[in-house]
Amino acid sequence: MPNILLTRVDNRLIHGQVGVTWVNHLGANLILVANDEVSKDPVQQNLMQMVLPDVIETRFFSIDKTIKIIHKAANRQKIFLVCRTPQDALRLIEGGVPIDKLNIGNMHFSEGKEQISSTVSLDEDDKKTIRKIIDKGIKVEVRRVPDERIDIDIEKFV
């Protein structure tokens, strides 16, 4: 069983909050980015790795590759799994990745989305997807940083 400390939805993937604040809070030694586009883009990968301390390993896998190999993770790997969208998280879950908690940190506002917190905006597809995740028994929270008080009941919105 892979040692997944937390799974986070963050449309920015790796940035300061993820690479420093969350990693330190969780005690992670590996950030696994599960995203089809970034898995094929070394420029984006290099930019993301620049914000990380040297002691943190990174992997950039497609959703399908993550599903196929996550169970081969070594026990010593303390994994912080990051994906861009709730739809990606649902694909991971439906593919057998053992996720028991989903943190939603950043989903930018755009036309057609409802802003539910300062950093999270959802469209109808996002809401349906999150509802499916909750219905699978997975705890979903909206929290930007670890010490932020969770005061949003995501179930009111989905």
N, C-alpha and C positions, 0 to 999 in steps of 0.2 A: 504494500500500500504506500503510495507516495506521501511524503510529509508536506502537504499543502497547508501553510499557515493561514492564508487568507486569499480569496479571489476578489479582485477589484475591477469594476468597470470605470474606465477613465479614458475619455476620448483623446487625451494627450499622451496616453501610455506612460512612458518614463519621463519624469521631470523632477524638480526639487522635492516636492511633497512625497512623491513615491520613492525616489532614489535615496533620500536621506531620512525624512521624518518617519515614514511608514516602515522602512527597512530596519531602522534602529528600534522602533517600537516593537516590531514583530520578532526581531532577532533573526531575520532572514539572511541567508548567504547566497541565494540564487533568485534572480527575478526572471521568470519565464513569461515572455510576451507572446501571447497567442493571437496572431493577427495575420490574415492572409497577405495583405499588401506589404506590411513591414517585413514579413519573412523573406521577401524577395528584393528588398531595397537596402543595400549596404550603406547608403548615404544617411538615411534616417536612423539606421541602427547605430552608426558611429556617432551621430549627434546625440542620441539618447544615452549612449555609454559615457559621454563626456561629463554628465552630471553625477556619475556614480563614483563612490570610493573604489579604489583598486581591489579591495577584498571582496567585493560583490561580483559574483559571476552572473552573466546574462545569457539567455538563449532566446532566439527569435524564431518561433515555429509557426507554421500555418495551423489553423484549427484542426485539420485532419491529422497532421503530424503529431500535434499535442495529444490527441485522442489515442493515436497508435502507440506512442512511446512513454507516456507519463507514468505508466505502471513499472517501467524499467528504472525509475529514479532511484538513486542510492539513498540509503537511510540517513546519511550524513547531510544530504541536501535538504535545507529548510527553505521551501519554495513559496515565494510570493508570486502568485499567478495574476497577470494583468491582461485584460482584453479591452477592446475599444467600445463595444456595444453590449447591451443586454442580449441581443440576438446571438452574438458570439458566445456569450456565457451559456445560453440555453443549448447551443450546439455542443459545447463541451460537456454539459450535464447529460444530454441525451446520448452522447457518445461514450458515456461511462466514466468520465472524469469525476472522482469523488470530491464533490464540492458540497459542503454543508452550510456555508455562510457566504453571502455575496454582499460586498461593500460597493455601493454606488457613490463615486466621488465627484466626477465631473462629466456632465453631458451638456454641452453648450446649447444655448437658446438659438433657435432659428424659427422662421415663419412656420406656423402650424404646431408649435410646441407650447406646452403649458409649463411655466416656471413653477417648480414646487419648492425650490430652495435657492439660495444665492448662486449655487453652482450646478444645479440639476434641473433640466427641462426635458419633458417627455412628450412624444407624439402618441397617437393612438396605437401604433404598432409596438412602441416601447412599453406602453401600459399593458397591452395584451401579453407581451413576452414576459414581463415581470410577474404578471398574475400566474402564468404557467409555471414559472420558477417557484413561486410561493406555494402553489398547489402541489408541487413535488416535495414539499416539506422542507424547503431550504429557507433559512432565515435571511431576509433582505433588509439592509440598513442603508440610510443615506447619511454619509459622514465624510467630510472633506479631509480632516486630519484626526489622528487618534485621540487627542484630548478634547475634541469637540463634543459637546453634549448632544445626544441623539434625541431630537424632539419632533421629528417628522414621522408620522405614521404612514408609511408608503402604501399601506393597504387602503387608505382613504382615497388614493389617487388612481389605483388600478382596480 
